[in-house]
Amino acid sequence: MLDCHGTFIRNPCGFAEIISFFRYSFFAVSVVNENPDIKSREKGDDRAIGIACRLDSPEALKIVQFITDFLLKRNERIAYETRISSKFIRHFARSLGDMTTDNTKFVISVGGDGTVLRVCQNLPKKKIPPILGVNLGSVGFLDESMGNPESLKLDLEKVLSGKFCIEHAARLVTRIGNHILPVALNEVLIISSKPSKVLYTNIMVDDQNFTSSYLDGLIISTHTGSTAYALSAGGCLLDPRLNGFEIVPLNPFAGTGVFRPLIVPTSAKIQIKLQRPRLNGLVIIDGQSEYKVSPQVKITISRAPTDIKFIRFHSQLGGYFDKVREKILFSRKLADDSLED
C-alpha cells in the first residue's frame, strides 16, 4: 500500500547458503509524489533525523560521518541510535525504541538488509517513523539508496525536498501462549530444537483445521518475506498488490499427505501446535531472535497492528519486477552468459 500524501493514495540454524542469501527481501512501491511530512528544517519542525548502522563495519561508520556532515550543513538535527553515538564528536543519543514520529522525521539505516531488520524490530510499536535504507551489503532488497556519497547525496536531497513515496509493509505478530514476541517484517520460522528430529505440527487458520504434518519446519511469510527465505524454501512470490501472508512447509513428509504452500489473507489468524511429546521447538523472528516453545503450547500468528514504512523513489509496479529480476533472477542471466562462453 502506498501513501503519497497527494494524488495517489514488507541465517539462523545453519541452513544452506542459498537460503541465507535469499533471507532478505523487499516490498514494492508504485508512485513518486511530493511528500509534505518530511522537508528540510522549516516551520519550526525541530524533529531529528535518526541514524542507525552496523557497528562492526568501518565502511558503515564512514558513510554515517558523510551523512552527518551533509545534514549538519542543512541545519538538521541528528539523533544517533545509542550504540553508535559515542563514535561521533557531535552526537545526541536516542534508543531506537524512543524514535517516534513526534521526535524523529525518519530513520536512516546504514548497512544492509540485516541492519534494516534489526532496526525494524527495535523501533517503537506506535508512531513509527519512515526508514531510508542505505545498502552496503551484497543484496539490499530492503534498501533504497546505494552506499556511495554521490548517489546518497542526491537521495537525501530528494527526501529533504519531500520527493518520495511511503511504502507500507505489513508485519506479523507472534504469541507463544500469552507471551508476545517481537514483530516480524519478513517471516516467522518454526523449527525443531533438535536438528536431527522432525516436528509434527497441527495448523489451523481462523479456527478451522488445515493440516497436520511431519516436517522440518514452517515459515509464515509476509509480502516482504516472499522474496526471501520463503522463496528459497519453495514458496511463491506474492504480487505486492495482494494483501496476503504465506504458509510454507520445510521438507514435509509425503506420508502425511501433500502439503504445499498456502496463501491466506492478512486478516487471518494462524494457529500452530507442536504435537510430539518431549520435543521442543524454536520460533525465530526475522533471523534476529529465537524463542523456545514447548509441545502443545499454542503459537498464534496474525497481522501486527502497525506497518513498517519505507521511503521509496522508484515509480510504478515495474519497479518491483525490475528488482526481482536484478536481485533474484540474476542467476538465470549468469547461467545464460556461461552458455554463451
C-alpha positions as CSV (number, residue, x, y, z in Angstrom):
1,M,0.0,0.0,0.0
2,L,1.3,3.5,-0.9
3,D,0.7,6.7,1.0
4,C,2.0,9.6,-1.2
5,H,0.1,12.4,0.6
6,G,-1.1,13.7,-2.8
7,T,-2.6,12.4,-5.9
8,F,-2.1,8.7,-5.0
9,I,-3.2,7.1,-2.2
10,R,7.3,-5.8,3.8
11,N,20.6,-17.3,8.9
12,P,19.7,-19.0,11.7
13,C,20.3,-22.7,12.3
14,G,22.9,-23.3,9.6
15,F,20.7,-23.8,6.6
16,A,22.2,-23.9,3.1
17,E,23.9,-20.7,1.7
18,I,21.2,-20.1,-0.9
19,I,18.6,-20.0,1.9
20,S,20.7,-17.5,3.8
21,F,21.3,-15.4,0.7
22,F,17.6,-15.0,0.0
23,R,16.6,-14.4,3.6
24,Y,16.3,-10.7,2.9
25,S,13.8,-9.0,0.7
26,F,11.7,-6.1,-0.3
27,F,8.1,-4.9,-0.9
28,A,7.3,-2.8,-3.9
29,V,6.2,0.8,-4.3
30,S,4.4,2.4,-7.2
31,V,4.3,6.2,-7.5
32,V,6.6,9.1,-6.7
33,N,4.9,12.3,-5.5
34,E,5.6,15.3,-3.3
35,N,5.6,14.4,0.4
36,P,5.0,17.3,2.8
37,D,5.7,15.3,6.0
38,I,9.4,15.4,5.7
39,K,11.1,18.6,4.5
40,S,14.3,20.5,5.2
41,R,14.0,22.1,8.7
42,E,11.3,24.7,8.4
43,K,8.1,26.0,10.1
44,G,9.5,25.2,13.5
45,D,9.9,21.4,12.9
46,D,12.7,20.6,15.3
47,R,12.4,16.8,14.9
48,A,15.7,15.0,14.4
49,I,16.7,12.6,11.7
50,G,17.6,9.2,13.3
51,I,20.7,7.3,12.2
52,A,21.4,3.6,12.8
53,C,24.2,1.4,11.3
54,R,26.3,-1.7,11.6
55,L,28.7,-1.2,14.4
56,D,31.2,-3.7,13.1
57,S,31.6,-2.0,9.7
58,P,34.2,0.8,9.3
59,E,32.6,1.5,5.9
60,A,29.2,2.0,7.5
61,L,30.7,4.4,10.1
62,K,32.4,6.3,7.3
63,I,29.0,6.7,5.5
64,V,27.4,7.8,8.7
65,Q,30.0,10.5,9.0
66,F,29.2,11.6,5.4
67,I,25.5,11.7,6.2
68,T,26.3,13.7,9.4
69,D,28.3,16.3,7.5
70,F,25.6,16.6,4.8
71,L,22.7,17.0,7.3
72,L,24.5,19.5,9.6
73,K,25.2,21.8,6.6
74,R,21.4,21.9,6.2
75,N,20.9,22.7,9.8
76,E,19.2,19.3,10.5
77,R,19.2,17.8,14.0
78,I,20.6,14.3,14.3
79,A,19.8,11.5,16.7
80,Y,22.2,8.5,16.6
81,E,21.0,5.2,17.9
82,T,22.5,4.8,21.3
83,R,25.1,2.1,20.5
84,I,26.9,4.2,17.8
85,S,26.6,7.7,19.3
86,S,30.0,7.5,21.1
87,K,31.7,7.2,17.7
88,F,30.9,10.8,16.7
89,I,32.0,14.1,18.3
90,R,28.7,15.9,17.7
91,H,26.2,13.4,18.9
92,F,22.8,13.1,20.5
93,A,21.9,9.6,21.6
94,R,18.4,8.1,21.4
95,S,17.4,4.5,21.5
96,L,15.5,3.1,18.5
97,G,12.6,2.4,20.8
98,D,12.3,6.1,21.6
99,M,12.4,7.3,18.0
100,T,8.8,8.2,17.2
101,T,7.2,10.5,14.6
102,D,6.8,13.0,17.5
103,N,10.6,13.5,17.7
104,T,12.0,11.8,14.5
105,K,11.4,12.7,10.9
106,F,12.8,9.5,9.5
107,V,15.5,6.9,10.3
108,I,18.5,6.2,8.1
109,S,19.6,2.6,8.3
110,V,23.2,2.1,7.0
111,G,24.4,-1.4,6.4
112,G,22.3,-4.0,4.6
113,D,19.0,-5.9,4.9
114,G,20.1,-7.4,8.2
115,T,20.5,-3.9,9.6
116,V,17.1,-2.9,8.4
117,L,15.5,-6.0,10.1
118,R,17.2,-5.1,13.3
119,V,16.1,-1.5,13.2
120,C,12.5,-2.6,12.4
121,Q,12.5,-4.9,15.4
122,N,13.7,-2.2,17.8
123,L,11.6,0.7,16.7
124,P,8.5,1.6,18.8
125,K,5.2,-0.2,18.4
126,K,3.4,3.0,17.5
127,K,4.2,6.3,15.7
128,I,6.9,4.6,13.7
129,P,9.0,6.9,11.6
130,P,9.8,6.0,7.9
131,I,13.0,4.2,7.2
132,L,15.5,5.0,4.4
133,G,17.8,2.0,3.9
134,V,21.4,2.6,2.6
135,N,22.9,-0.6,1.2
136,L,26.4,-1.6,1.9
137,G,25.7,-5.3,1.7
138,S,25.5,-7.8,-1.2
139,V,21.8,-8.0,-1.7
140,G,19.9,-4.9,-0.4
141,F,16.3,-5.8,-1.1
142,L,15.0,-3.6,1.7
143,D,17.3,-0.7,1.0
144,E,16.6,2.2,-1.4
145,S,19.9,4.1,-1.6
146,M,23.3,2.9,-2.6
147,G,26.2,3.4,-0.1
148,N,28.3,5.8,-2.2
149,P,28.4,9.5,-1.5
150,E,27.3,10.7,-4.9
151,S,24.0,8.8,-5.1
152,L,23.4,9.1,-1.4
153,K,23.7,12.9,-1.5
154,L,21.0,13.0,-4.3
155,D,18.7,10.7,-2.4
156,L,19.0,12.7,0.8
157,E,18.2,15.9,-1.2
158,K,15.1,14.2,-2.5
159,V,13.9,13.2,0.9
160,L,14.5,16.6,2.4
161,S,12.5,18.1,-0.5
162,G,9.7,15.7,0.1
163,K,10.0,14.0,-3.3
164,F,9.4,10.4,-2.4
165,C,6.7,7.9,-1.5
166,I,5.9,6.0,1.6
167,E,5.6,2.2,1.2
168,H,3.6,0.4,3.9
169,A,4.8,-3.2,4.7
170,A,2.6,-5.5,6.7
171,R,4.2,-7.4,9.6
172,L,3.5,-10.4,11.7
173,V,3.0,-10.6,15.5
174,T,3.5,-13.9,17.2
175,R,2.2,-15.1,20.5
176,I,3.5,-18.2,22.4
177,G,0.7,-18.8,24.8
178,N,0.2,-15.4,26.3
179,H,3.8,-14.2,25.6
180,I,4.0,-11.7,22.7
181,L,7.2,-11.8,20.6
182,P,8.9,-9.0,18.6
183,V,7.2,-8.2,15.4
184,A,8.4,-9.8,12.2
185,L,8.9,-7.9,8.9
186,N,10.0,-10.9,6.8
187,E,8.9,-14.2,8.4
188,V,8.4,-16.3,11.4
189,L,10.3,-19.6,11.3
190,I,9.3,-22.6,13.4
191,I,11.8,-25.5,13.6
192,S,12.8,-28.3,16.0
193,S,15.1,-27.5,18.9
194,K,17.0,-30.7,17.9
195,P,18.1,-30.5,14.2
196,S,18.0,-34.3,13.8
197,K,14.4,-34.5,14.9
198,V,11.3,-33.6,12.7
199,L,8.3,-31.7,14.1
200,Y,4.8,-33.0,14.0
201,T,2.6,-29.9,13.7
202,N,-1.1,-29.1,13.6
203,I,-2.0,-26.0,11.7
204,M,-5.3,-24.1,12.0
205,V,-6.4,-21.0,10.0
206,D,-9.2,-18.9,11.6
207,D,-10.0,-21.7,14.0
208,Q,-10.5,-24.1,11.1
209,N,-8.3,-27.2,10.9
210,F,-5.9,-27.0,7.9
211,T,-3.5,-29.9,8.2
212,S,-1.3,-32.0,10.5
213,S,2.1,-33.0,9.1
214,Y,5.6,-34.2,9.9
215,L,8.2,-31.6,8.6
216,D,11.5,-29.9,9.3
217,G,9.8,-26.6,10.0
218,L,7.3,-23.9,8.9
219,I,7.7,-20.4,7.5
220,I,5.0,-17.9,7.9
221,S,5.9,-15.1,5.5
222,T,4.7,-11.6,4.7
223,H,4.6,-10.0,1.3
224,T,8.1,-8.7,2.0
225,G,9.4,-12.1,3.1
226,S,8.0,-13.8,0.0
227,T,11.2,-12.8,-1.9
228,A,13.4,-14.1,0.9
229,Y,13.6,-17.4,2.9
230,A,10.1,-18.4,1.9
231,L,11.1,-18.3,-1.8
232,S,14.2,-20.4,-1.2
233,A,12.0,-23.0,0.6
234,G,9.7,-23.4,-2.3
235,G,7.2,-20.6,-1.7
236,C,5.9,-18.2,-4.4
237,L,6.4,-14.5,-5.0
238,L,3.4,-12.5,-3.7
239,D,2.4,-9.7,-6.1
240,P,2.7,-6.5,-3.9
241,R,-0.9,-5.6,-4.8
242,L,-2.2,-8.6,-2.8
243,N,-2.9,-8.5,0.9
244,G,-1.8,-11.9,2.0
245,F,0.6,-14.0,4.0
246,E,2.1,-17.3,3.1
247,I,2.5,-20.6,5.0
248,V,5.5,-22.5,3.6
249,P,6.4,-26.0,4.8
250,L,10.1,-27.1,5.1
251,N,10.5,-30.6,3.8
252,P,7.1,-32.1,4.7
253,F,6.9,-35.9,4.9
254,A,5.0,-37.2,1.9
255,G,3.5,-40.0,4.1
256,T,1.2,-37.4,5.9
257,G,-0.3,-36.1,2.6
258,V,0.7,-33.5,0.1
259,F,1.4,-30.1,1.8
260,R,2.0,-27.2,-0.5
261,P,2.4,-23.5,0.4
262,L,-0.8,-21.8,1.3
263,I,-1.7,-18.1,0.8
264,V,-4.1,-16.6,3.4
265,P,-5.5,-13.1,3.8
266,T,-3.7,-10.7,6.1
267,S,-6.8,-10.8,8.3
268,A,-6.2,-14.5,9.0
269,K,-5.2,-15.9,12.4
270,I,-2.8,-18.8,12.1
271,Q,-2.5,-21.2,15.0
272,I,0.1,-23.9,15.3
273,K,0.8,-26.6,17.9
274,L,3.8,-28.9,18.1
275,Q,2.4,-32.4,18.8
276,R,5.4,-34.6,19.5
277,P,5.9,-35.1,23.3
278,R,9.2,-34.1,24.8
279,L,10.3,-32.3,21.6
280,N,10.6,-28.5,21.9
281,G,10.5,-26.1,19.0
282,L,12.2,-22.8,18.3
283,V,10.4,-19.8,17.0
284,I,12.7,-17.4,15.1
285,I,11.8,-13.9,14.2
286,D,13.4,-12.5,11.1
287,G,16.6,-14.4,11.8
288,Q,17.2,-11.9,14.7
289,S,15.9,-13.6,17.8
290,E,14.7,-17.0,18.8
291,Y,12.4,-18.4,21.5
292,K,11.7,-21.9,22.8
293,V,8.2,-23.4,22.6
294,S,7.0,-26.5,24.4
295,P,4.8,-29.2,22.9
296,Q,1.0,-28.4,22.9
297,V,1.6,-24.7,23.6
298,K,-0.4,-22.7,21.0
299,I,1.6,-20.5,18.7
300,T,-0.7,-17.7,17.2
301,I,0.5,-15.6,14.3
302,S,-1.5,-12.7,12.9
303,R,-1.0,-9.3,11.3
304,A,0.7,-6.7,13.5
305,P,-1.4,-3.6,14.3
306,T,1.1,-1.3,12.7
307,D,3.1,-1.5,9.4
308,I,6.6,-0.5,8.7
309,K,7.1,2.5,6.4
310,F,9.8,2.7,3.9
311,I,11.0,5.7,1.9
312,R,11.0,4.8,-1.9
313,F,11.8,6.8,-5.0
314,H,11.1,4.5,-7.9
315,S,7.7,4.5,-9.7
316,Q,5.1,2.1,-11.0
317,L,4.7,-1.6,-10.3
318,G,7.6,-2.3,-12.8
319,G,10.0,-1.2,-10.0
320,Y,9.0,-4.4,-8.2
321,F,9.7,-6.7,-11.1
322,D,12.9,-4.8,-12.0
323,K,14.2,-5.5,-8.6
324,V,13.1,-9.1,-8.7
325,R,14.9,-9.6,-12.0
326,E,18.0,-7.8,-10.7
327,K,18.3,-9.4,-7.3
328,I,16.7,-12.8,-7.6
329,L,16.7,-13.9,-11.3
330,F,20.3,-12.8,-11.9
331,S,21.3,-16.4,-11.6
332,R,19.5,-17.1,-14.8
333,K,21.5,-14.4,-16.5
334,L,24.7,-15.8,-15.2
335,A,23.8,-19.2,-16.5
336,D,22.9,-17.8,-19.9
337,D,26.2,-15.9,-20.0
338,S,28.2,-19.0,-19.2
339,L,26.4,-20.9,-22.0
340,E,27.4,-18.2,-24.5
341,D,31.1,-18.6,-23.4
